[in-house]
Amino acid sequence: MNLGESIKLGFKQLLSNKGRTFLTMLGMFIGVGAVIMILSLGAGFKEYTKTFYSDIGLGAFQVNCKDQSSHLLLTADDFEVIKAMPEIQTVMGSLYEKGSVYNKKGETKDISLFASEAEYFTSVEKLELLAGRVYTEKDSQTAAKVAVIPDIYAKLILRQTNYKSAIGDSIEVTVGDKTEAFEIIGVYNSKMPKNASQKFLERALSQAPLYIPITTLDIITTSEGKVSSAYGGIKDGFDPKEITNQVRLLLNRRHSQKDNYNVTSAADLIETANKMMNMITLFISAVAGISLVVGGVGIMNIMLVTVKERTREIGIRKALGATNKVILRQFLIEALILTIIAGTIGMLIGYIGSIVVGGMYNIEAKLTFGMILFSVGTSTAIGLLFGVYPAYQAARLEPVESLRDE
C-alpha cells in the first residue's frame, strides 16, 4: 500500500465515525484556537499602538507630579528651562479637571475637561475631527470659552448624531462650584467600539474629555498658571529614554526633590504595553498547552481503542503481506490527519474569534505566517507524539492472534 492509499484509508476511517472524531478533535480546537486568538489580538494591538503614535512620533512625552503640593507644581519657568534643552522640540502644561453637565432629561452626568496649549493638537495628540475645528492660539490668548467635544457627548447629552449641527451650540459645564457656558467648536471621534451598548457609552462618557484652552480652565480653577502635568516632544534622532531621564533629573533638581516627577515617553508606553501583552500571551499559551496535552491524550486513547477494534483487520492485512512498517505508517497517518485537521480548524476558529473581539475595541486582528506555522507544527507534533504508541501497538500484533480476535 502506497502513501496515497494510506491517506485515503485514513480519511475513510475517520469519517466512518464522525461523532467520535469530532469529540477527539475538541481539545485541539480549544488549545490551538485560544493561542491563535491571543496571538492575533496581540499582533493587532502592537500594530495599533504603533499607528496611534505614528503621527506624533515615539518622542512624545508626558510629565506628572507625584506630590501635587502647590510649591512642587510645574510652572512657566520650568517649561522655559526644558525648552532650552537642544533635544526638546516643545513642551507645554496641561490641566485636567472633573466636571458635570445636565442632559436633555435634566440628569447630571460626570464628564472630564482637558486643557492645554493649541500646539498640543499638532505636536502631541492629533484628534480625528468629525465636524468643526480645534481651538487656536488666539482662543488661548483670549481665554475663549470654547470646547471640542467627543462624539459620545453629542450622542448622549445633546442627542445629536449630525455632528455639524452641534457646532455653535452652547453647553453649561459645572466645575467645582462654578458653572460656565461653552460654545461647541468641534466634535472629535472618541473611537469607542462601534457596537458598544448604551451602558458602556454612559460609563465611557467621563473618560473622553472635553478639550478647552488652558487659559480658560486656569481662570475657572484659579490654578495661577501652575500645573501638575505637561506634554512635550523630543526632536528626531535622540533617544527618548535618555532625554526623558534628563528632564526628570532637571525637574527634581530645580524643585530640590529626589524623585517627585515621572517623565514617560510614547516609546516607554509602547514597550510597557508590549511587555504586558507578551505576559498575557505566555500565560494563555501555557493554559492552552494544557488543553493541547489533554487533547493529545484523548487522541492516543481513541487510537488505542481503534487499534483494538481493528485487530482482525490488521491480522488480515499482515496475512496478505503487509509489514510492520506499513501498519505503523497507516496508524501514524490517521493520527496526523486527525490532529492537522483539528489544528487548522482551531486556527480558523481562533482567528475568527480575534476578529470579533478586536472589532469591539477597534483593533485589527493579524494572522501571520508564524501563527500558521505554529498551528500546523503543533498539530503535527502532537499527532506524532501521541500517535506513535498506538501505531506501535498495532504494528507489533501477531497475525495469527489477530485473526482469532472476534
RAPE-V573952 format. One record per backbone hydrogen bond with DSSP energy under -0.5 kcal/mol. CO is the residue of the C=O (numbers start at 1). NH is the residue of the N-H. E is the energy in kcal/mol with one decimal. If there is no record, write none. Layout:
# RAPE-V573952
co;nh;e
CO;NH;E
CO;NH;E
This chain:
# RAPE-V573952
co;nh;e
2;6;-1.8
3;7;-2.2
4;8;-2.2
5;9;-2.5
6;10;-2.1
7;11;-2.3
8;12;-2.2
9;13;-2.4
10;14;-2.0
11;15;-2.4
12;16;-1.1
14;17;-0.9
15;18;-0.6
17;21;-2.1
18;22;-2.6
19;23;-2.2
20;24;-2.1
21;25;-1.7
22;26;-1.0
25;28;-0.7
25;29;-2.3
26;30;-2.3
27;31;-2.4
28;32;-2.4
28;33;-0.5
29;33;-2.2
30;34;-2.3
31;35;-1.8
32;36;-2.7
33;37;-2.3
34;38;-2.1
35;39;-2.5
36;40;-2.7
37;41;-2.4
38;42;-2.4
39;43;-2.5
40;44;-2.3
40;366;-1.5
41;45;-2.8
42;46;-2.4
43;47;-1.9
44;48;-2.2
45;49;-2.5
46;50;-1.8
47;51;-2.4
48;52;-2.6
49;53;-1.4
51;54;-1.1
51;55;-0.6
53;57;-2.5
57;60;-1.2
58;267;-1.5
59;234;-0.8
60;266;-2.8
61;232;-2.2
62;264;-2.5
63;230;-2.0
64;262;-2.7
66;68;-0.6
69;72;-1.9
69;73;-0.7
70;73;-1.0
74;227;-2.3
75;79;-1.7
76;80;-1.9
77;81;-2.0
78;82;-2.2
79;83;-2.7
80;84;-1.2
82;85;-1.6
85;88;-1.4
87;235;-2.9
90;233;-2.4
92;231;-2.8
93;117;-0.5
94;229;-0.8
95;115;-2.7
97;113;-3.3
99;111;-2.4
100;174;-2.8
101;109;-3.0
103;106;-2.0
107;103;-2.2
109;101;-2.2
111;99;-2.4
112;210;-2.5
113;97;-2.3
114;212;-2.1
115;95;-2.4
116;214;-1.3
117;120;-1.6
118;121;-1.3
119;122;-1.5
119;123;-2.2
120;124;-2.0
120;125;-2.4
125;127;-0.8
127;129;-1.1
128;189;-2.8
131;187;-2.6
136;140;-1.7
137;141;-2.5
138;142;-2.0
139;144;-2.7
140;143;-1.0
144;146;-1.7
145;183;-2.6
147;149;-0.6
147;185;-2.5
147;186;-1.0
148;211;-2.5
149;188;-2.5
150;153;-0.7
150;154;-1.6
151;155;-2.0
152;156;-2.8
153;157;-2.5
153;158;-1.4
154;160;-3.3
157;104;-0.7
161;163;-1.1
162;165;-1.2
163;166;-1.2
163;167;-0.7
164;167;-0.8
166;169;-2.0
169;184;-2.8
171;173;-0.6
171;182;-3.2
173;175;-0.6
173;180;-2.8
174;100;-1.7
175;178;-2.1
178;175;-2.8
180;173;-3.0
182;171;-2.7
183;147;-2.5
183;185;-0.5
184;168;-2.9
185;133;-2.6
186;149;-2.6
187;130;-3.4
187;131;-1.5
188;151;-1.9
188;190;-0.6
193;196;-1.6
197;201;-2.1
198;202;-2.3
199;203;-2.0
200;204;-2.0
201;205;-1.1
203;206;-0.5
204;207;-1.4
204;208;-1.2
207;209;-0.8
209;211;-0.5
210;114;-2.8
210;212;-0.5
211;148;-2.3
212;116;-0.8
213;217;-1.8
214;218;-2.2
215;219;-1.5
216;220;-1.8
217;221;-2.6
218;222;-1.0
218;223;-1.2
223;226;-1.8
227;74;-2.9
228;65;-2.1
229;94;-2.2
230;63;-3.0
231;92;-3.0
232;61;-2.3
233;89;-2.7
233;90;-1.4
235;238;-1.1
238;240;-0.6
239;243;-2.3
240;244;-2.7
241;245;-1.6
242;246;-1.7
243;247;-2.3
244;248;-2.2
245;249;-2.3
246;250;-2.3
247;251;-2.4
248;252;-2.2
249;253;-2.1
250;254;-2.4
251;255;-1.9
252;257;-3.6
253;256;-1.0
260;66;-3.0
260;262;-0.5
261;263;-0.5
262;64;-2.5
264;62;-2.7
265;269;-2.0
266;270;-2.4
267;271;-2.2
268;272;-2.6
269;273;-2.6
270;274;-2.6
271;275;-2.1
272;276;-2.3
273;277;-2.4
274;278;-2.4
275;279;-2.1
276;280;-2.4
277;281;-2.6
278;282;-2.4
279;283;-2.4
280;284;-2.8
281;285;-2.5
282;286;-2.0
283;287;-2.2
284;288;-3.0
285;289;-2.2
286;290;-1.4
287;291;-1.5
288;292;-2.3
289;293;-2.3
290;294;-2.6
291;295;-2.6
292;296;-2.6
293;297;-2.6
294;298;-2.3
295;299;-2.2
296;300;-2.4
297;301;-2.5
298;302;-2.5
299;303;-2.5
300;304;-2.1
301;305;-2.0
302;306;-2.5
303;307;-2.4
304;308;-2.0
305;309;-2.4
306;310;-1.9
308;311;-1.1
310;314;-2.5
311;315;-2.1
312;316;-2.4
313;317;-2.4
314;318;-2.4
315;319;-2.3
316;320;-1.6
317;322;-2.7
318;321;-1.4
323;327;-2.0
324;328;-2.7
325;329;-2.5
326;330;-2.3
327;331;-2.0
328;332;-2.0
329;333;-2.6
330;334;-1.8
331;335;-1.9
332;336;-2.5
333;337;-2.8
334;338;-2.1
335;339;-2.3
336;340;-2.9
337;341;-2.1
338;342;-1.8
339;343;-2.8
340;344;-2.3
341;345;-2.6
342;346;-2.6
343;347;-2.2
344;348;-2.1
345;349;-2.7
346;350;-2.6
347;351;-2.5
348;352;-2.6
349;353;-2.5
350;354;-2.1
351;355;-1.9
352;356;-2.1
353;357;-2.6
354;358;-2.8
355;359;-2.1
356;360;-0.9
357;360;-0.7
357;361;-0.7
358;361;-1.0
358;363;-3.1
359;194;-0.5
359;362;-0.7
363;365;-0.7
366;368;-0.6
368;372;-1.7
369;373;-2.7
370;374;-2.2
371;375;-2.4
372;376;-2.5
373;377;-3.0
374;378;-3.0
375;379;-2.1
376;380;-2.6
377;381;-2.6
378;382;-2.5
379;383;-2.4
380;384;-2.4
381;385;-2.9
382;386;-2.7
383;387;-0.8
384;388;-1.3
387;391;-2.0
388;392;-2.8
389;393;-2.5
390;394;-2.1
391;395;-2.3
392;396;-1.7
394;397;-1.1
398;402;-2.4
399;403;-2.2
400;404;-1.1
401;405;-0.6
402;405;-0.9
